[in-house]
Amino acid sequence: MSGPFISSGSLQEFSLWKRMEFKRMPFLFEFEITARCNLNCRHCYINLPAAERTAVNRELSFDELRDIVDEAVSLGALWCLVTGGEPLLRDDFFEIYTYLKKKGLLVTVFTNATLVSKEHIDLFKRFPPRDIEVSVYGVSADTYERITRRAGSFAAFQRGLGLLLESGLGVRLKAMIMRSNVHEQHEIAQFCRQRTRDFYRFDPFLHLRYDRNPARNKEILSERLTPQEIVSLERSDRERFQALQEKCRKSVKDDRSSMEGGELFLCGAGKASYSISSDGVFRLCSSLWHPDCIYDLRGGDLTYAWQHFAPQVREMRSEREEYLRSCSRCDLIDLCMWCPAYAYLETGELDAPVEYFCEVAHARAQAFGQSEPWSS
């Protein structure tokens, strides 16, 4: 008798990915199960106070979450990213997580690790996540707590991360690099790479608030690095710089003529994934909050949102002359952070150029020794 018809391989080698390459199939959804957080990070684009009663009352109930998950699975979902805010704040986190796993989903959890307990470890070991991603804001109490503005948070982070690493679960570490911790960048990278074998990423791009709070946005802007500092940071990290070079050799749009009609969505948002907020708002991606690009699941259903609303959003076009002359034709688009979601957060318009993004793109081009736009 021959052996069992079973084989194994890495997730990246999974043949279904290729079958789905040219189809719209919602295999991944991001679920922000709360907008609340126990920290108050200076750069955060979403967090609300942990005990804010209005935020708690607006959150989807477990029954509402369960119904959305059921529909997501029926549409073909394979993978769920559980995030927040801080998802472990939810009193029913154990029930939510268990339900996702029992539906057969791959699950990734984003957390700051400060609330991780032995009970969480027991849950994760019983129903292993695909991975758990933890944000590292600093490797000293002074730096970490300057960013989080919570006394004792560094010790809580160390304890929670220690529990995760000791458990043998798949843990990935990432960092947001900003004015308040850039002096520890090398130490943060070393800290992360010593504790995770296959993954470390850092992001120097601080995005503005989903709620467009002007006071908080002013604070985020004060934490942003200059384009020259971003490039210097990327050049100092060989893995990051090489990955960026490779990415930028592969054009987002090889045929620029197809962009001349004012196409806005040049990314993969709404092709294989979508995002759901803590109060049930469907978006093509987590950052897309323009009023014309959101759909309230409490007044509709996920099937309609995916099959009808998402394609309508992706078909949106710009008639703004400034956009048609600049962003839509720019050969540095692969070096830029521009997208309609971020443009809206920055300017209030989906199709407005953002000077800061342009400056980053040109600084990167110069760093790569490119006096001319990228060419194939």
C-alpha positions as CSV (number, residue, x, y, z in Angstrom):
1,M,0.0,0.0,0.0
2,S,1.4,3.4,-0.9
3,G,1.9,6.2,1.6
4,P,-0.8,8.8,2.5
5,F,-1.6,11.4,-0.1
6,I,-0.3,14.2,2.1
7,S,2.5,16.6,1.5
8,S,3.8,19.7,3.3
9,G,5.4,22.9,2.4
10,S,5.8,26.5,3.3
11,L,2.8,28.9,3.2
12,Q,4.6,30.8,0.4
13,E,4.7,27.6,-1.7
14,F,1.0,27.0,-1.3
15,S,-0.3,26.3,-4.9
16,L,-3.6,28.0,-4.3
17,W,-1.9,31.4,-4.3
18,K,-1.0,31.0,-8.0
19,R,-4.6,29.9,-8.8
20,M,-5.9,33.0,-7.2
21,E,-3.3,35.4,-8.8
22,F,-5.7,36.8,-11.4
23,K,-9.0,36.4,-9.6
24,R,-10.8,38.4,-7.0
25,M,-11.0,36.0,-4.1
26,P,-11.2,37.2,-0.5
27,F,-8.8,34.8,1.2
28,L,-7.6,37.3,3.8
29,F,-9.5,39.7,6.1
30,E,-8.2,42.0,8.7
31,F,-10.4,42.3,11.8
32,E,-9.9,45.3,14.1
33,I,-11.8,43.8,17.0
34,T,-11.3,47.0,19.1
35,A,-10.0,50.5,18.5
36,R,-9.1,50.8,22.2
37,C,-5.6,50.3,23.6
38,N,-4.0,50.2,27.1
39,L,-1.1,52.3,25.7
40,N,-1.2,55.8,24.4
41,C,1.5,55.8,21.8
42,R,2.5,59.1,20.3
43,H,2.4,57.9,16.7
44,C,-0.7,55.8,16.8
45,Y,-3.3,56.3,14.0
46,I,-6.2,54.5,15.7
47,N,-6.0,54.1,19.5
48,L,-8.8,55.2,21.8
49,P,-8.6,55.0,25.7
50,A,-9.0,51.5,27.1
51,A,-11.9,52.4,29.3
52,E,-13.8,54.8,26.9
53,R,-17.4,53.7,27.3
54,T,-18.5,55.2,23.9
55,A,-15.8,53.1,22.1
56,V,-16.8,49.9,24.1
57,N,-20.5,50.5,23.2
58,R,-19.7,50.9,19.5
59,E,-17.8,47.6,19.2
60,L,-19.3,44.7,17.5
61,S,-20.7,42.1,19.9
62,F,-19.5,38.6,19.9
63,D,-22.6,37.5,18.0
64,E,-22.1,40.2,15.4
65,L,-18.4,39.2,15.0
66,R,-19.4,35.5,14.7
67,D,-21.9,36.3,11.9
68,I,-19.3,38.2,10.0
69,V,-16.8,35.5,10.4
70,D,-19.3,32.9,9.2
71,E,-19.9,34.9,6.0
72,A,-16.2,35.6,5.5
73,V,-15.5,31.8,5.5
74,S,-18.4,31.1,3.2
75,L,-16.9,33.6,0.7
76,G,-13.6,31.8,0.8
77,A,-11.6,33.3,3.6
78,L,-8.6,31.3,4.7
79,W,-6.7,33.7,6.9
80,C,-7.7,36.3,9.5
81,L,-5.5,39.1,10.9
82,V,-6.7,40.0,14.4
83,T,-5.7,43.5,15.4
84,G,-6.8,46.7,17.1
85,G,-6.1,48.9,19.0
86,E,-4.9,46.2,21.4
87,P,-7.0,43.0,20.7
88,L,-6.2,41.4,24.0
89,L,-8.3,44.2,25.7
90,R,-11.5,42.6,24.6
91,D,-13.1,40.7,27.5
92,D,-14.3,38.1,25.0
93,F,-10.9,37.8,23.2
94,F,-10.7,34.1,24.2
95,E,-14.1,33.4,22.7
96,I,-13.3,35.3,19.5
97,Y,-10.0,33.7,18.9
98,T,-11.3,30.2,19.6
99,Y,-14.2,30.7,17.2
100,L,-11.8,31.8,14.4
101,K,-9.7,28.8,14.9
102,K,-12.6,26.4,15.1
103,K,-13.8,27.8,11.7
104,G,-10.5,26.5,10.3
105,L,-8.9,29.9,9.7
106,L,-5.2,30.7,9.8
107,V,-4.9,33.4,12.4
108,T,-2.3,36.1,12.9
109,V,-2.5,38.3,16.0
110,F,-1.0,41.8,16.3
111,T,-0.3,42.8,19.9
112,N,1.9,45.1,22.0
113,A,2.4,42.0,24.3
114,T,1.9,44.0,27.5
115,L,-1.3,42.2,28.4
116,V,-0.1,38.6,27.5
117,S,-0.8,36.2,30.4
118,K,-0.2,32.5,31.0
119,E,-3.8,32.0,30.1
120,H,-3.2,33.5,26.7
121,I,-0.2,31.2,26.2
122,D,-2.3,28.2,27.1
123,L,-4.9,29.3,24.6
124,F,-2.3,29.8,21.8
125,K,-0.7,26.5,22.5
126,R,-4.0,24.7,22.3
127,F,-5.0,26.5,19.1
128,P,-1.7,27.7,17.6
129,P,-1.8,31.0,15.6
130,R,0.0,31.2,12.3
131,D,2.1,33.8,14.0
132,I,2.0,36.6,16.6
133,E,3.4,40.0,15.6
134,V,4.7,42.2,18.4
135,S,5.6,45.9,18.1
136,V,8.9,47.0,19.7
137,Y,9.0,50.7,20.5
138,G,12.3,50.8,22.3
139,V,14.8,48.6,24.2
140,S,15.1,50.9,27.2
141,A,12.4,51.9,29.6
142,D,13.0,55.6,28.9
143,T,12.5,55.3,25.2
144,Y,9.7,52.8,25.3
145,E,7.6,54.7,27.8
146,R,8.3,58.1,26.2
147,I,6.4,56.6,23.2
148,T,3.7,54.7,25.0
149,R,3.2,57.3,27.8
150,R,2.4,54.5,30.3
151,A,4.6,54.0,33.3
152,G,5.5,50.4,33.8
153,S,4.7,49.5,30.2
154,F,8.3,48.5,29.3
155,A,8.4,45.9,32.1
156,A,4.9,44.6,31.0
157,F,6.2,44.4,27.4
158,Q,9.3,42.4,28.5
159,R,7.2,40.0,30.6
160,G,4.6,39.4,27.9
161,L,7.2,39.0,25.1
162,G,9.2,36.6,27.4
163,L,6.1,34.4,27.8
164,L,5.5,34.3,24.1
165,L,9.1,33.5,23.2
166,E,9.4,30.8,25.9
167,S,6.3,29.1,24.7
168,G,7.8,28.3,21.3
169,L,5.0,29.9,19.4
170,G,5.7,31.7,16.1
171,V,6.6,35.3,17.1
172,R,7.6,38.1,14.7
173,L,8.9,41.4,15.8
174,K,8.5,44.8,14.1
175,A,9.3,48.4,15.0
176,M,7.9,51.8,14.1
177,I,10.9,54.2,13.9
178,M,10.2,57.8,14.8
179,R,11.8,60.9,16.3
180,S,11.5,59.5,19.8
181,N,13.3,56.2,19.2
182,V,15.5,56.7,16.1
183,H,18.5,56.9,18.4
184,E,17.9,53.3,19.4
185,Q,17.3,51.9,15.9
186,H,20.4,49.7,15.7
187,E,19.7,48.4,19.2
188,I,16.1,47.7,18.3
189,A,17.1,45.8,15.2
190,Q,19.7,43.8,17.1
191,F,17.1,43.0,19.9
192,C,14.6,41.8,17.3
193,R,16.9,39.8,15.2
194,Q,18.4,38.0,18.2
195,R,14.9,36.8,19.2
196,T,13.3,35.9,15.9
197,R,15.1,33.8,13.3
198,D,13.2,34.6,10.1
199,F,11.6,38.0,10.3
200,Y,12.1,41.6,11.4
201,R,10.7,44.7,9.7
202,F,10.7,48.3,10.6
203,D,8.5,51.1,9.3
204,P,9.6,54.8,9.3
205,F,6.3,55.9,7.8
206,L,3.9,57.4,10.4
207,H,0.5,57.7,9.0
208,L,-2.1,60.1,10.2
209,R,-5.2,59.3,12.3
210,Y,-8.2,57.4,11.0
211,D,-10.4,59.8,12.9
212,R,-8.4,62.8,11.6
213,N,-8.0,64.2,15.1
214,P,-6.0,67.5,14.5
215,A,-4.2,67.5,17.8
216,R,-3.1,63.9,17.5
217,N,-2.1,64.4,13.9
218,K,0.1,67.4,14.9
219,E,1.9,65.1,17.3
220,I,2.3,62.4,14.6
221,L,3.8,64.9,12.3
222,S,6.3,66.0,15.0
223,E,7.5,62.4,15.2
224,R,8.1,61.9,11.5
225,L,11.6,61.6,10.1
226,T,12.7,63.7,7.2
227,P,13.0,62.0,3.8
228,Q,16.8,62.2,4.1
229,E,16.7,60.5,7.5
230,I,14.4,57.8,6.2
231,V,16.8,57.0,3.4
232,S,19.8,57.1,5.7
233,L,18.0,54.7,8.0
234,E,17.2,52.3,5.1
235,R,20.7,52.4,3.8
236,S,22.1,51.5,7.2
237,D,20.1,48.3,7.3
238,R,21.4,46.1,4.5
239,E,18.4,43.7,4.5
240,R,15.9,46.5,4.3
241,F,17.9,48.3,1.6
242,Q,18.3,45.2,-0.6
243,A,14.7,44.3,-0.2
244,L,13.6,47.8,-1.2
245,Q,15.9,47.7,-4.2
246,E,14.4,44.4,-5.4
247,K,10.9,45.6,-4.8
248,C,11.5,48.8,-6.8
249,R,12.8,46.8,-9.8
250,K,9.4,45.3,-10.1
251,S,7.1,48.0,-11.3
252,V,3.6,48.4,-9.8
253,K,2.4,49.3,-13.3
254,D,4.7,48.3,-16.1
255,D,2.3,49.8,-18.7
256,R,1.9,53.4,-17.6
257,S,-0.6,54.1,-20.4
258,S,-3.2,52.2,-18.4
259,M,-2.9,54.8,-15.7
260,E,-3.7,57.7,-17.9
261,G,-7.4,57.4,-17.4
262,G,-7.1,58.5,-13.8
263,E,-7.0,55.1,-12.2
264,L,-6.7,55.6,-8.4
265,F,-6.2,52.1,-7.0
266,L,-2.9,50.8,-8.2
267,C,-2.4,48.4,-5.3
268,G,-4.0,45.0,-4.4
269,A,-6.6,46.4,-2.0
270,G,-9.9,44.7,-2.5
271,K,-8.5,42.0,-4.8
272,A,-7.8,39.3,-2.2
273,S,-8.3,41.0,1.1
274,Y,-10.4,43.6,3.0
275,S,-10.6,45.1,6.4
276,I,-13.4,45.4,9.0
277,S,-13.3,48.0,11.8
278,S,-14.3,47.4,15.4
279,D,-17.8,48.9,14.7
280,G,-18.4,46.9,11.5
281,V,-17.2,49.2,8.8
282,F,-15.9,47.4,5.6
283,R,-13.0,48.9,3.7
284,L,-10.8,47.6,1.0
285,C,-7.8,48.2,3.3
286,S,-7.5,49.4,6.9
287,S,-6.4,52.9,6.0
288,L,-9.2,53.7,3.5
289,W,-11.7,55.9,5.3
290,H,-13.0,58.2,2.6
291,P,-16.8,58.4,3.0
292,D,-17.3,57.1,-0.5
293,C,-15.1,54.0,0.2
294,I,-16.7,52.6,3.4
295,Y,-19.7,50.3,3.8
296,D,-21.5,49.7,7.1
297,L,-22.0,46.0,7.7
298,R,-24.5,46.7,10.4
299,G,-26.8,48.0,7.7
300,G,-25.9,45.4,5.0
301,D,-23.9,42.2,4.5
302,L,-20.4,41.1,3.7
303,T,-21.4,39.3,0.5
304,Y,-22.8,42.5,-1.0
305,A,-19.8,44.5,0.3
306,W,-17.3,42.2,-1.4
307,Q,-19.1,41.3,-4.6
308,H,-20.6,44.8,-5.4
309,F,-19.3,47.6,-3.3
310,A,-15.5,46.7,-3.4
311,P,-15.4,46.6,-7.3
312,Q,-17.2,49.9,-7.4
313,V,-14.5,51.5,-5.2
314,R,-11.7,50.0,-7.3
315,E,-13.3,51.5,-10.4
316,M,-13.1,55.0,-9.1
317,R,-11.2,57.5,-11.3
318,S,-9.7,60.9,-10.8
319,E,-10.3,63.9,-13.1
320,R,-8.0,66.2,-11.1
321,E,-5.6,67.7,-13.5
322,E,-2.8,67.8,-10.9
323,Y,-3.1,64.1,-10.3
324,L,-3.3,63.2,-14.0
325,R,-0.1,65.3,-14.6
326,S,1.8,64.0,-11.6
327,C,1.1,60.9,-9.5
328,S,-0.7,58.9,-12.2
329,R,2.2,59.2,-14.6
330,C,5.1,59.2,-12.2
331,D,7.8,56.6,-12.8
332,L,8.9,56.9,-9.1
333,I,5.5,55.5,-7.9
334,D,7.3,52.4,-6.7
335,L,9.5,54.5,-4.4
336,C,6.6,56.5,-3.1
337,M,4.2,56.0,-0.2
338,W,1.3,57.5,-2.1
339,C,-2.0,55.8,-2.4
340,P,-5.6,57.1,-2.3
341,A,-6.1,56.0,1.3
342,Y,-3.0,57.9,2.6
343,A,-3.8,60.8,0.4
344,Y,-7.2,61.2,2.0
345,L,-5.7,61.0,5.5
346,E,-3.2,63.6,4.6
347,T,-5.3,66.0,2.5
348,G,-8.9,65.1,2.7
349,E,-8.9,64.1,-1.0
350,L,-8.3,60.7,-2.6
351,D,-6.4,62.1,-5.5
352,A,-4.3,64.9,-4.1
353,P,-0.5,64.6,-4.3
354,V,1.4,64.7,-1.0
355,E,4.6,66.7,-1.0
356,Y,6.2,64.6,1.8
357,F,5.7,61.4,-0.1
358,C,7.2,63.0,-3.2
359,E,10.2,64.1,-1.3
360,V,10.7,60.5,0.1
361,A,10.5,59.0,-3.4
362,H,13.1,61.4,-4.9
363,A,15.4,60.9,-1.9
364,R,15.2,57.2,-2.4
365,A,15.8,57.5,-6.1
366,Q,18.9,59.5,-5.4
367,A,20.1,57.0,-2.8
368,F,19.9,54.3,-5.5
369,G,22.1,56.3,-7.7
370,Q,19.2,57.2,-10.0
371,S,19.2,60.7,-11.5
372,E,16.6,59.5,-13.9
373,P,13.3,57.7,-13.1
374,W,13.3,53.9,-12.7
375,S,13.5,52.0,-15.9
376,S,13.2,48.3,-16.6
